Amino acid sequence: MSTFKIDVRESSNIQVLDLKGYLDAHTAPDLEKAFQGLLDGQKYRIVVNCKDLTYISSAGLGVFMAYIEDVRKNDGDIKLSNMSSKVYNVFDLLGFPLLYDITKDESEALKKFQTGAK
């Protein structure tokens, strides 16, 4: 059984999702619920901290693709941070660095929101 946990916190009016464990077809619905909850609450500035994310499957990647359009049409964005090289390679293989702002650490992602940088 895959273990996956999401902690949601707020930093300077920006929502931070801390992902931990395996994001796969069994756990992707948990991430969908988290994103939907943020959208329902009109929270569109989102940083996903991947520091403790140990694995991501195509189902997990699909969740990001399912929500990015709704977030951006509301003048928000999803920024990704703190990826291990293993997780980054999966994102990179599918061209995600062209679609998403992937930062080295969370503070850099937060700063980009605060300064309006893309």
PyMOL commands that set and color helices and strands:
alter all, ss='L'
color gray80, all
select helices_A, chain A and resi 28-40+58-73+85-93+96-99+106-115
alter helices_A, ss='H'
color red, helices_A
select strands_A, chain A and resi 4-11+14-23+45-56+77-81+101-103
alter strands_A, ss='S'
color yellow, strands_A
deselect
rebuild
show_as cartoon
